[in-house]
Amino acid sequence: MSLRDDFTPPSMGPSYAQAVVRAFKRHKLSRSRTLEMLRGAASADDLPREDKVPVESMRAQFDLD
């Protein structure tokens, strides 16, 4: 028995990690929730930049007519 095994983060499937990062880039998850879901497998510096949201995609939310 080794104590080192107790300190390693749990493994996760690559498709799960990709889906979490994709959701972060698309503004579906916050940075803190993304890091929580990745369970220590990445730091805030490891995350990619979030995709920019075009103003046109938000325009419908501001139309009052």
CHARMM-style PDB file with segment names, atoms N, HN, CA, C and O in Angstrom:
ATOM      1  N   MET     1       0.848  -1.179   0.000  1.00  0.00      PROA
ATOM      2  CA  MET     1       0.000   0.000   0.000  1.00  0.00      PROA
ATOM      3  C   MET     1       0.890   1.238   0.000  1.00  0.00      PROA
ATOM      4  O   MET     1       1.900   1.300   0.701  1.00  0.00      PROA
ATOM      5  N   SER     2       0.498   2.198  -0.786  1.00  0.00      PROA
ATOM      6  HN  SER     2      -0.323   2.147  -1.356  1.00  0.00      PROA
ATOM      7  CA  SER     2       1.290   3.417  -0.917  1.00  0.00      PROA
ATOM      8  C   SER     2       0.427   4.630  -0.606  1.00  0.00      PROA
ATOM      9  O   SER     2      -0.726   4.695  -1.032  1.00  0.00      PROA
ATOM     10  N   LEU     3       0.965   5.575   0.121  1.00  0.00      PROA
ATOM     11  HN  LEU     3       1.902   5.522   0.467  1.00  0.00      PROA
ATOM     12  CA  LEU     3       0.242   6.807   0.417  1.00  0.00      PROA
ATOM     13  C   LEU     3       0.165   7.718  -0.795  1.00  0.00      PROA
ATOM     14  O   LEU     3      -0.743   8.541  -0.906  1.00  0.00      PROA
ATOM     15  N   ARG     4       1.108   7.570  -1.691  1.00  0.00      PROA
ATOM     16  HN  ARG     4       1.846   6.901  -1.601  1.00  0.00      PROA
ATOM     17  CA  ARG     4       1.131   8.405  -2.889  1.00  0.00      PROA
ATOM     18  C   ARG     4      -0.153   8.253  -3.701  1.00  0.00      PROA
ATOM     19  O   ARG     4      -0.629   9.232  -4.275  1.00  0.00      PROA
ATOM     20  N   ASP     5      -0.715   7.067  -3.761  1.00  0.00      PROA
ATOM     21  HN  ASP     5      -0.328   6.272  -3.295  1.00  0.00      PROA
ATOM     22  CA  ASP     5      -1.941   6.837  -4.519  1.00  0.00      PROA
ATOM     23  C   ASP     5      -3.112   7.658  -3.983  1.00  0.00      PROA
ATOM     24  O   ASP     5      -4.011   8.027  -4.740  1.00  0.00      PROA
ATOM     25  N   ASP     6      -3.104   7.942  -2.693  1.00  0.00      PROA
ATOM     26  HN  ASP     6      -2.374   7.642  -2.079  1.00  0.00      PROA
ATOM     27  CA  ASP     6      -4.193   8.709  -2.099  1.00  0.00      PROA
ATOM     28  C   ASP     6      -4.177  10.173  -2.519  1.00  0.00      PROA
ATOM     29  O   ASP     6      -5.196  10.855  -2.411  1.00  0.00      PROA
ATOM     30  N   PHE     7      -3.050  10.661  -2.992  1.00  0.00      PROA
ATOM     31  HN  PHE     7      -2.222  10.107  -3.080  1.00  0.00      PROA
ATOM     32  CA  PHE     7      -2.928  12.069  -3.335  1.00  0.00      PROA
ATOM     33  C   PHE     7      -3.046  12.356  -4.825  1.00  0.00      PROA
ATOM     34  O   PHE     7      -3.018  13.518  -5.230  1.00  0.00      PROA
ATOM     35  N   THR     8      -3.175  11.342  -5.630  1.00  0.00      PROA
ATOM     36  HN  THR     8      -3.198  10.398  -5.300  1.00  0.00      PROA
ATOM     37  CA  THR     8      -3.314  11.565  -7.066  1.00  0.00      PROA
ATOM     38  C   THR     8      -4.772  11.876  -7.383  1.00  0.00      PROA
ATOM     39  O   THR     8      -5.673  11.251  -6.825  1.00  0.00      PROA
ATOM     40  N   PRO     9      -5.014  12.841  -8.279  1.00  0.00      PROA
ATOM     41  CA  PRO     9      -6.406  13.158  -8.613  1.00  0.00      PROA
ATOM     42  C   PRO     9      -7.060  11.994  -9.345  1.00  0.00      PROA
ATOM     43  O   PRO     9      -6.382  11.237 -10.039  1.00  0.00      PROA
ATOM     44  N   PRO    10      -8.347  11.849  -9.197  1.00  0.00      PROA
ATOM     45  CA  PRO    10      -9.035  10.751  -9.891  1.00  0.00      PROA
ATOM     46  C   PRO    10      -8.944  10.935 -11.402  1.00  0.00      PROA
ATOM     47  O   PRO    10      -8.932  12.057 -11.908  1.00  0.00      PROA
ATOM     48  N   SER    11      -8.880   9.833 -12.096  1.00  0.00      PROA
ATOM     49  HN  SER    11      -8.890   8.922 -11.686  1.00  0.00      PROA
ATOM     50  CA  SER    11      -8.803   9.920 -13.553  1.00  0.00      PROA
ATOM     51  C   SER    11     -10.195  10.134 -14.126  1.00  0.00      PROA
ATOM     52  O   SER    11     -11.200   9.788 -13.505  1.00  0.00      PROA
ATOM     53  N   MET    12     -10.236  10.708 -15.321  1.00  0.00      PROA
ATOM     54  HN  MET    12      -9.420  10.989 -15.827  1.00  0.00      PROA
ATOM     55  CA  MET    12     -11.513  10.922 -15.998  1.00  0.00      PROA
ATOM     56  C   MET    12     -11.319  10.654 -17.470  1.00  0.00      PROA
ATOM     57  O   MET    12     -10.209  10.742 -17.996  1.00  0.00      PROA
ATOM     58  N   GLY    13     -12.387  10.333 -18.112  1.00  0.00      PROA
ATOM     59  HN  GLY    13     -13.288  10.261 -17.686  1.00  0.00      PROA
ATOM     60  CA  GLY    13     -12.328  10.055 -19.537  1.00  0.00      PROA
ATOM     61  C   GLY    13     -12.033  11.315 -20.337  1.00  0.00      PROA
ATOM     62  O   GLY    13     -12.472  12.404 -19.968  1.00  0.00      PROA
ATOM     63  N   PRO    14     -11.292  11.173 -21.429  1.00  0.00      PROA
ATOM     64  CA  PRO    14     -10.966  12.338 -22.243  1.00  0.00      PROA
ATOM     65  C   PRO    14     -12.198  13.019 -22.823  1.00  0.00      PROA
ATOM     66  O   PRO    14     -12.206  14.241 -22.974  1.00  0.00      PROA
ATOM     67  N   SER    15     -13.235  12.261 -23.149  1.00  0.00      PROA
ATOM     68  HN  SER    15     -13.229  11.269 -23.025  1.00  0.00      PROA
ATOM     69  CA  SER    15     -14.435  12.879 -23.718  1.00  0.00      PROA
ATOM     70  C   SER    15     -15.147  13.738 -22.673  1.00  0.00      PROA
ATOM     71  O   SER    15     -15.730  14.768 -23.013  1.00  0.00      PROA
ATOM     72  N   TYR    16     -15.105  13.326 -21.411  1.00  0.00      PROA
ATOM     73  HN  TYR    16     -14.631  12.490 -21.135  1.00  0.00      PROA
ATOM     74  CA  TYR    16     -15.692  14.125 -20.332  1.00  0.00      PROA
ATOM     75  C   TYR    16     -14.926  15.442 -20.177  1.00  0.00      PROA
ATOM     76  O   TYR    16     -15.533  16.511 -20.116  1.00  0.00      PROA
ATOM     77  N   ALA    17     -13.609  15.365 -20.114  1.00  0.00      PROA
ATOM     78  HN  ALA    17     -13.116  14.497 -20.164  1.00  0.00      PROA
ATOM     79  CA  ALA    17     -12.790  16.570 -19.969  1.00  0.00      PROA
ATOM     80  C   ALA    17     -12.988  17.512 -21.155  1.00  0.00      PROA
ATOM     81  O   ALA    17     -13.069  18.727 -20.976  1.00  0.00      PROA
ATOM     82  N   GLN    18     -13.066  16.964 -22.349  1.00  0.00      PROA
ATOM     83  HN  GLN    18     -13.000  15.976 -22.495  1.00  0.00      PROA
ATOM     84  CA  GLN    18     -13.290  17.794 -23.532  1.00  0.00      PROA
ATOM     85  C   GLN    18     -14.645  18.484 -23.480  1.00  0.00      PROA
ATOM     86  O   GLN    18     -14.765  19.652 -23.848  1.00  0.00      PROA
ATOM     87  N   ALA    19     -15.661  17.766 -23.026  1.00  0.00      PROA
ATOM     88  HN  ALA    19     -15.563  16.817 -22.727  1.00  0.00      PROA
ATOM     89  CA  ALA    19     -17.001  18.350 -22.930  1.00  0.00      PROA
ATOM     90  C   ALA    19     -17.046  19.470 -21.902  1.00  0.00      PROA
ATOM     91  O   ALA    19     -17.707  20.484 -22.126  1.00  0.00      PROA
ATOM     92  N   VAL    20     -16.355  19.307 -20.781  1.00  0.00      PROA
ATOM     93  HN  VAL    20     -15.818  18.483 -20.599  1.00  0.00      PROA
ATOM     94  CA  VAL    20     -16.305  20.342 -19.749  1.00  0.00      PROA
ATOM     95  C   VAL    20     -15.610  21.588 -20.294  1.00  0.00      PROA
ATOM     96  O   VAL    20     -16.110  22.700 -20.120  1.00  0.00      PROA
ATOM     97  N   VAL    21     -14.477  21.416 -20.943  1.00  0.00      PROA
ATOM     98  HN  VAL    21     -14.071  20.513 -21.084  1.00  0.00      PROA
ATOM     99  CA  VAL    21     -13.743  22.557 -21.489  1.00  0.00      PROA
ATOM    100  C   VAL    21     -14.551  23.235 -22.597  1.00  0.00      PROA
ATOM    101  O   VAL    21     -14.568  24.462 -22.688  1.00  0.00      PROA
ATOM    102  N   ARG    22     -15.208  22.455 -23.426  1.00  0.00      PROA
ATOM    103  HN  ARG    22     -15.195  21.457 -23.352  1.00  0.00      PROA
ATOM    104  CA  ARG    22     -16.049  23.019 -24.493  1.00  0.00      PROA
ATOM    105  C   ARG    22     -17.178  23.863 -23.895  1.00  0.00      PROA
ATOM    106  O   ARG    22     -17.473  24.946 -24.401  1.00  0.00      PROA
ATOM    107  N   ALA    23     -17.805  23.379 -22.832  1.00  0.00      PROA
ATOM    108  HN  ALA    23     -17.565  22.500 -22.421  1.00  0.00      PROA
ATOM    109  CA  ALA    23     -18.876  24.129 -22.165  1.00  0.00      PROA
ATOM    110  C   ALA    23     -18.335  25.424 -21.563  1.00  0.00      PROA
ATOM    111  O   ALA    23     -19.013  26.451 -21.590  1.00  0.00      PROA
ATOM    112  N   PHE    24     -17.134  25.382 -21.027  1.00  0.00      PROA
ATOM    113  HN  PHE    24     -16.583  24.548 -21.005  1.00  0.00      PROA
ATOM    114  CA  PHE    24     -16.511  26.591 -20.489  1.00  0.00      PROA
ATOM    115  C   PHE    24     -16.276  27.617 -21.599  1.00  0.00      PROA
ATOM    116  O   PHE    24     -16.591  28.796 -21.442  1.00  0.00      PROA
ATOM    117  N   LYS    25     -15.725  27.161 -22.710  1.00  0.00      PROA
ATOM    118  HN  LYS    25     -15.469  26.203 -22.838  1.00  0.00      PROA
ATOM    119  CA  LYS    25     -15.439  28.077 -23.819  1.00  0.00      PROA
ATOM    120  C   LYS    25     -16.709  28.714 -24.371  1.00  0.00      PROA
ATOM    121  O   LYS    25     -16.669  29.832 -24.884  1.00  0.00      PROA
ATOM    122  N   ARG    26     -17.826  28.018 -24.271  1.00  0.00      PROA
ATOM    123  HN  ARG    26     -17.859  27.109 -23.854  1.00  0.00      PROA
ATOM    124  CA  ARG    26     -19.107  28.512 -24.801  1.00  0.00      PROA
ATOM    125  C   ARG    26     -19.933  29.245 -23.742  1.00  0.00      PROA
ATOM    126  O   ARG    26     -21.117  29.512 -23.950  1.00  0.00      PROA
ATOM    127  N   HSD    27     -19.310  29.567 -22.613  1.00  0.00      PROA
ATOM    128  HN  HSD    27     -18.348  29.351 -22.444  1.00  0.00      PROA
ATOM    129  CA  HSD    27     -19.950  30.320 -21.525  1.00  0.00      PROA
ATOM    130  C   HSD    27     -21.094  29.572 -20.859  1.00  0.00      PROA
ATOM    131  O   HSD    27     -22.011  30.192 -20.323  1.00  0.00      PROA
ATOM    132  N   LYS    28     -21.049  28.259 -20.888  1.00  0.00      PROA
ATOM    133  HN  LYS    28     -20.303  27.755 -21.324  1.00  0.00      PROA
ATOM    134  CA  LYS    28     -22.065  27.450 -20.217  1.00  0.00      PROA
ATOM    135  C   LYS    28     -21.660  27.151 -18.774  1.00  0.00      PROA
ATOM    136  O   LYS    28     -22.514  26.884 -17.929  1.00  0.00      PROA
ATOM    137  N   LEU    29     -20.362  27.195 -18.494  1.00  0.00      PROA
ATOM    138  HN  LEU    29     -19.667  27.412 -19.180  1.00  0.00      PROA
ATOM    139  CA  LEU    29     -19.830  26.945 -17.155  1.00  0.00      PROA
ATOM    140  C   LEU    29     -18.911  28.089 -16.751  1.00  0.00      PROA
ATOM    141  O   LEU    29     -18.211  28.657 -17.589  1.00  0.00      PROA
ATOM    142  N   SER    30     -18.915  28.423 -15.470  1.00  0.00      PROA
ATOM    143  HN  SER    30     -19.484  27.961 -14.789  1.00  0.00      PROA
ATOM    144  CA  SER    30     -17.978  29.434 -14.973  1.00  0.00      PROA
ATOM    145  C   SER    30     -16.593  28.802 -14.837  1.00  0.00      PROA
ATOM    146  O   SER    30     -16.442  27.581 -14.871  1.00  0.00      PROA
ATOM    147  N   ARG    31     -15.602  29.651 -14.685  1.00  0.00      PROA
ATOM    148  HN  ARG    31     -15.724  30.643 -14.658  1.00  0.00      PROA
ATOM    149  CA  ARG    31     -14.229  29.162 -14.506  1.00  0.00      PROA
ATOM    150  C   ARG    31     -14.135  28.285 -13.254  1.00  0.00      PROA
ATOM    151  O   ARG    31     -13.519  27.220 -13.290  1.00  0.00      PROA
ATOM    152  N   SER    32     -14.738  28.723 -12.158  1.00  0.00      PROA
ATOM    153  HN  SER    32     -15.238  29.589 -12.128  1.00  0.00      PROA
ATOM    154  CA  SER    32     -14.637  27.950 -10.916  1.00  0.00      PROA
ATOM    155  C   SER    32     -15.365  26.603 -11.032  1.00  0.00      PROA
ATOM    156  O   SER    32     -14.871  25.589 -10.540  1.00  0.00      PROA
ATOM    157  N   ARG    33     -16.531  26.591 -11.678  1.00  0.00      PROA
ATOM    158  HN  ARG    33     -16.933  27.415 -12.077  1.00  0.00      PROA
ATOM    159  CA  ARG    33     -17.264  25.321 -11.848  1.00  0.00      PROA
ATOM    160  C   ARG    33     -16.492  24.382 -12.772  1.00  0.00      PROA
ATOM    161  O   ARG    33     -16.470  23.171 -12.548  1.00  0.00      PROA
ATOM    162  N   THR    34     -15.866  24.928 -13.798  1.00  0.00      PROA
ATOM    163  HN  THR    34     -15.884  25.911 -13.980  1.00  0.00      PROA
ATOM    164  CA  THR    34     -15.068  24.111 -14.708  1.00  0.00      PROA
ATOM    165  C   THR    34     -13.928  23.438 -13.960  1.00  0.00      PROA
ATOM    166  O   THR    34     -13.696  22.240 -14.119  1.00  0.00      PROA
ATOM    167  N   LEU    35     -13.223  24.205 -13.149  1.00  0.00      PROA
ATOM    168  HN  LEU    35     -13.412  25.178 -13.019  1.00  0.00      PROA
ATOM    169  CA  LEU    35     -12.111  23.646 -12.384  1.00  0.00      PROA
ATOM    170  C   LEU    35     -12.598  22.591 -11.396  1.00  0.00      PROA
ATOM    171  O   LEU    35     -11.931  21.580 -11.175  1.00  0.00      PROA
ATOM    172  N   GLU    36     -13.753  22.834 -10.810  1.00  0.00      PROA
ATOM    173  HN  GLU    36     -14.295  23.656 -10.989  1.00  0.00      PROA
ATOM    174  CA  GLU    36     -14.334  21.861  -9.887  1.00  0.00      PROA
ATOM    175  C   GLU    36     -14.671  20.559 -10.619  1.00  0.00      PROA
ATOM    176  O   GLU    36     -14.406  19.470 -10.112  1.00  0.00      PROA
ATOM    177  N   MET    37     -15.248  20.677 -11.793  1.00  0.00      PROA
ATOM    178  HN  MET    37     -15.464  21.562 -12.206  1.00  0.00      PROA
ATOM    179  CA  MET    37     -15.635  19.482 -12.550  1.00  0.00      PROA
ATOM    180  C   MET    37     -14.425  18.722 -13.079  1.00  0.00      PROA
ATOM    181  O   MET    37     -14.496  17.512 -13.293  1.00  0.00      PROA
ATOM    182  N   LEU    38     -13.315  19.426 -13.291  1.00  0.00      PROA
ATOM    183  HN  LEU    38     -13.257  20.409 -13.117  1.00  0.00      PROA
ATOM    184  CA  LEU    38     -12.099  18.755 -13.760  1.00  0.00      PROA
ATOM    185  C   LEU    38     -11.321  18.115 -12.609  1.00  0.00      PROA
ATOM    186  O   LEU    38     -10.323  17.433 -12.842  1.00  0.00      PROA
ATOM    187  N   ARG    39     -11.761  18.326 -11.393  1.00  0.00      PROA
ATOM    188  HN  ARG    39     -12.572  18.880 -11.203  1.00  0.00      PROA
ATOM    189  CA  ARG    39     -11.236  17.650 -10.194  1.00  0.00      PROA
ATOM    190  C   ARG    39      -9.718  17.689 -10.058  1.00  0.00      PROA
ATOM    191  O   ARG    39      -9.083  16.665  -9.809  1.00  0.00      PROA
ATOM    192  N   GLY    40      -9.145  18.869 -10.224  1.00  0.00      PROA
ATOM    193  HN  GLY    40      -9.661  19.702 -10.427  1.00  0.00      PROA
ATOM    194  CA  GLY    40      -7.709  19.010 -10.013  1.00  0.00      PROA
ATOM    195  C   GLY    40      -6.840  18.614 -11.189  1.00  0.00      PROA
ATOM    196  O   GLY    40      -5.615  18.668 -11.092  1.00  0.00      PROA
ATOM    197  N   ALA    41      -7.440  18.220 -12.291  1.00  0.00      PROA
ATOM    198  HN  ALA    41      -8.436  18.176 -12.370  1.00  0.00      PROA
ATOM    199  CA  ALA    41      -6.664  17.805 -13.464  1.00  0.00      PROA
ATOM    200  C   ALA    41      -6.122  19.009 -14.236  1.00  0.00      PROA
ATOM    201  O   ALA    41      -5.262  18.855 -15.103  1.00  0.00      PROA
ATOM    202  N   ALA    42      -6.627  20.214 -13.921  1.00  0.00      PROA
ATOM    203  HN  ALA    42      -7.326  20.339 -13.217  1.00  0.00      PROA
ATOM    204  CA  ALA    42      -6.170  21.426 -14.612  1.00  0.00      PROA
ATOM    205  C   ALA    42      -6.233  22.599 -13.634  1.00  0.00      PROA
ATOM    206  O   ALA    42      -7.000  22.589 -12.671  1.00  0.00      PROA
ATOM    207  N   SER    43      -5.412  23.600 -13.906  1.00  0.00      PROA
ATOM    208  HN  SER    43      -4.789  23.607 -14.688  1.00  0.00      PROA
ATOM    209  CA  SER    43      -5.446  24.825 -13.109  1.00  0.00      PROA
ATOM    210  C   SER    43      -6.108  25.920 -13.948  1.00  0.00      PROA
ATOM    211  O   SER    43      -6.377  25.721 -15.133  1.00  0.00      PROA
ATOM    212  N   ALA    44      -6.367  27.062 -13.338  1.00  0.00      PROA
ATOM    213  HN  ALA    44      -6.148  27.223 -12.375  1.00  0.00      PROA
ATOM    214  CA  ALA    44      -6.987  28.177 -14.056  1.00  0.00      PROA
ATOM    215  C   ALA    44      -6.114  28.611 -15.236  1.00  0.00      PROA
ATOM    216  O   ALA    44      -6.633  29.023 -16.273  1.00  0.00      PROA
ATOM    217  N   ASP    45      -4.806  28.520 -15.082  1.00  0.00      PROA
ATOM    218  HN  ASP    45      -4.384  28.185 -14.239  1.00  0.00      PROA
ATOM    219  CA  ASP    45      -3.893  28.888 -16.171  1.00  0.00      PROA
ATOM    220  C   ASP    45      -3.939  27.906 -17.329  1.00  0.00      PROA
ATOM    221  O   ASP    45      -3.587  28.256 -18.455  1.00  0.00      PROA
ATOM    222  N   ASP    46      -4.371  26.677 -17.062  1.00  0.00      PROA
ATOM    223  HN  ASP    46      -4.657  26.392 -16.147  1.00  0.00      PROA
ATOM    224  CA  ASP    46      -4.443  25.653 -18.111  1.00  0.00      PROA
ATOM    225  C   ASP    46      -5.676  25.812 -19.002  1.00  0.00      PROA
ATOM    226  O   ASP    46      -5.704  25.298 -20.120  1.00  0.00      PROA
ATOM    227  N   LEU    47      -6.688  26.519 -18.512  1.00  0.00      PROA
ATOM    228  HN  LEU    47      -6.665  26.937 -17.604  1.00  0.00      PROA
ATOM    229  CA  LEU    47      -7.924  26.646 -19.288  1.00  0.00      PROA
ATOM    230  C   LEU    47      -7.713  27.548 -20.498  1.00  0.00      PROA
ATOM    231  O   LEU    47      -6.963  28.522 -20.426  1.00  0.00      PROA
ATOM    232  N   PRO    48      -8.370  27.227 -21.607  1.00  0.00      PROA
ATOM    233  CA  PRO    48      -8.253  28.074 -22.804  1.00  0.00      PROA
ATOM    234  C   PRO    48      -9.043  29.361 -22.607  1.00  0.00      PROA
ATOM    235  O   PRO    48      -9.826  29.491 -21.666  1.00  0.00      PROA
ATOM    236  N   ARG    49      -8.826  30.292 -23.497  1.00  0.00      PROA
ATOM    237  HN  ARG    49      -8.190  30.187 -24.261  1.00  0.00      PROA
ATOM    238  CA  ARG    49      -9.598  31.529 -23.465  1.00  0.00      PROA
ATOM    239  C   ARG    49     -11.034  31.208 -23.841  1.00  0.00      PROA
ATOM    240  O   ARG    49     -11.295  30.325 -24.658  1.00  0.00      PROA
ATOM    241  N   GLU    50     -11.961  31.937 -23.235  1.00  0.00      PROA
ATOM    242  HN  GLU    50     -11.749  32.654 -22.571  1.00  0.00      PROA
ATOM    243  CA  GLU    50     -13.368  31.744 -23.564  1.00  0.00      PROA
ATOM    244  C   GLU    50     -13.644  32.352 -24.932  1.00  0.00      PROA
ATOM    245  O   GLU    50     -13.063  33.375 -25.294  1.00  0.00      PROA
ATOM    246  N   ASP    51     -14.533  31.718 -25.689  1.00  0.00      PROA
ATOM    247  HN  ASP    51     -15.005  30.887 -25.396  1.00  0.00      PROA
ATOM    248  CA  ASP    51     -14.940  32.271 -26.976  1.00  0.00      PROA
ATOM    249  C   ASP    51     -15.678  33.578 -26.736  1.00  0.00      PROA
ATOM    250  O   ASP    51     -16.433  33.708 -25.772  1.00  0.00      PROA
ATOM    251  N   LYS    52     -15.459  34.529 -27.604  1.00  0.00      PROA
ATOM    252  HN  LYS    52     -14.846  34.424 -28.387  1.00  0.00      PROA
ATOM    253  CA  LYS    52     -16.173  35.791 -27.488  1.00  0.00      PROA
ATOM    254  C   LYS    52     -17.601  35.606 -27.969  1.00  0.00      PROA
ATOM    255  O   LYS    52     -17.859  34.900 -28.944  1.00  0.00      PROA
ATOM    256  N   VAL    53     -18.513  36.247 -27.275  1.00  0.00      PROA
ATOM    257  HN  VAL    53     -18.303  36.821 -26.483  1.00  0.00      PROA
ATOM    258  CA  VAL    53     -19.927  36.167 -27.646  1.00  0.00      PROA
ATOM    259  C   VAL    53     -20.232  37.357 -28.546  1.00  0.00      PROA
ATOM    260  O   VAL    53     -20.079  38.502 -28.120  1.00  0.00      PROA
ATOM    261  N   PRO    54     -20.662  37.109 -29.783  1.00  0.00      PROA
ATOM    262  CA  PRO    54     -20.984  38.222 -30.669  1.00  0.00      PROA
ATOM    263  C   PRO    54     -22.192  39.002 -30.149  1.00  0.00      PROA
ATOM    264  O   PRO    54     -23.137  38.421 -29.616  1.00  0.00      PROA
ATOM    265  N   VAL    55     -22.147  40.306 -30.310  1.00  0.00      PROA
ATOM    266  HN  VAL    55     -21.380  40.778 -30.743  1.00  0.00      PROA
ATOM    267  CA  VAL    55     -23.230  41.164 -29.841  1.00  0.00      PROA
ATOM    268  C   VAL    55     -24.547  40.765 -30.494  1.00  0.00      PROA
ATOM    269  O   VAL    55     -25.594  40.827 -29.850  1.00  0.00      PROA
ATOM    270  N   GLU    56     -24.515  40.361 -31.749  1.00  0.00      PROA
ATOM    271  HN  GLU    56     -23.664  40.311 -32.272  1.00  0.00      PROA
ATOM    272  CA  GLU    56     -25.733  39.983 -32.462  1.00  0.00      PROA
ATOM    273  C   GLU    56     -26.462  38.839 -31.766  1.00  0.00      PROA
ATOM    274  O   GLU    56     -27.691  38.783 -31.797  1.00  0.00      PROA
ATOM    275  N   SER    57     -25.730  37.940 -31.148  1.00  0.00      PROA
ATOM    276  HN  SER    57     -24.731  37.986 -31.123  1.00  0.00      PROA
ATOM    277  CA  SER    57     -26.375  36.810 -30.491  1.00  0.00      PROA
ATOM    278  C   SER    57     -27.097  37.229 -29.212  1.00  0.00      PROA
ATOM    279  O   SER    57     -27.980  36.515 -28.738  1.00  0.00      PROA
ATOM    280  N   MET    58     -26.730  38.373 -28.655  1.00  0.00      PROA
ATOM    281  HN  MET    58     -26.013  38.953 -29.040  1.00  0.00      PROA
ATOM    282  CA  MET    58     -27.385  38.867 -27.443  1.00  0.00      PROA
ATOM    283  C   MET    58     -28.447  39.919 -27.749  1.00  0.00      PROA
ATOM    284  O   MET    58     -29.195  40.306 -26.851  1.00  0.00      PROA
ATOM    285  N   ARG    59     -28.531  40.386 -28.979  1.00  0.00      PROA
ATOM    286  HN  ARG    59     -27.924  40.072 -29.708  1.00  0.00      PROA
ATOM    287  CA  ARG    59     -29.433  41.466 -29.333  1.00  0.00      PROA
ATOM    288  C   ARG    59     -30.895  41.152 -28.994  1.00  0.00      PROA
ATOM    289  O   ARG    59     -31.625  42.044 -28.561  1.00  0.00      PROA
ATOM    290  N   ALA    60     -31.329  39.923 -29.180  1.00  0.00      PROA
ATOM    291  HN  ALA    60     -30.736  39.198 -29.532  1.00  0.00      PROA
ATOM    292  CA  ALA    60     -32.718  39.545 -28.904  1.00  0.00      PROA
ATOM    293  C   ALA    60     -33.067  39.731 -27.431  1.00  0.00      PROA
ATOM    294  O   ALA    60     -34.224  39.995 -27.104  1.00  0.00      PROA
ATOM    295  N   GLN    61     -32.104  39.599 -26.551  1.00  0.00      PROA
ATOM    296  HN  GLN    61     -31.164  39.384 -26.816  1.00  0.00      PROA
ATOM    297  CA  GLN    61     -32.372  39.783 -25.128  1.00  0.00      PROA
ATOM    298  C   GLN    61     -32.652  41.230 -24.780  1.00  0.00      PROA
ATOM    299  O   GLN    61     -33.272  41.505 -23.753  1.00  0.00      PROA
ATOM    300  N   PHE    62     -32.204  42.175 -25.622  1.00  0.00      PROA
ATOM    301  HN  PHE    62     -31.701  41.951 -26.457  1.00  0.00      PROA
ATOM    302  CA  PHE    62     -32.354  43.582 -25.320  1.00  0.00      PROA
ATOM    303  C   PHE    62     -33.483  44.237 -26.103  1.00  0.00      PROA
ATOM    304  O   PHE    62     -33.838  45.382 -25.824  1.00  0.00      PROA
ATOM    305  N   ASP    63     -34.054  43.535 -27.078  1.00  0.00      PROA
ATOM    306  HN  ASP    63     -33.766  42.605 -27.305  1.00  0.00      PROA
ATOM    307  CA  ASP    63     -35.173  44.079 -27.827  1.00  0.00      PROA
ATOM    308  C   ASP    63     -36.418  44.103 -26.955  1.00  0.00      PROA
ATOM    309  O   ASP    63     -36.789  43.092 -26.359  1.00  0.00      PROA
ATOM    310  N   LEU    64     -37.056  45.255 -26.884  1.00  0.00      PROA
ATOM    311  HN  LEU    64     -36.755  46.076 -27.369  1.00  0.00      PROA
ATOM    312  CA  LEU    64     -38.244  45.399 -26.043  1.00  0.00      PROA
ATOM    313  C   LEU    64     -39.529  45.344 -26.850  1.00  0.00      PROA
ATOM    314  O   LEU    64     -40.613  45.328 -26.266  1.00  0.00      PROA
ATOM    315  N   ASP    65     -39.444  45.315 -28.154  1.00  0.00      PROA
ATOM    316  HN  ASP    65     -38.563  45.328 -28.628  1.00  0.00      PROA
ATOM    317  CA  ASP    65     -40.651  45.264 -29.005  1.00  0.00      PROA
ATOM    318  C   ASP    65     -41.195  43.877 -29.104  1.00  0.00      PROA
ATOM    319  OT1 ASP    65     -42.202  43.655 -29.776  1.00  0.00      PROA
TER     320      ASP     65
END
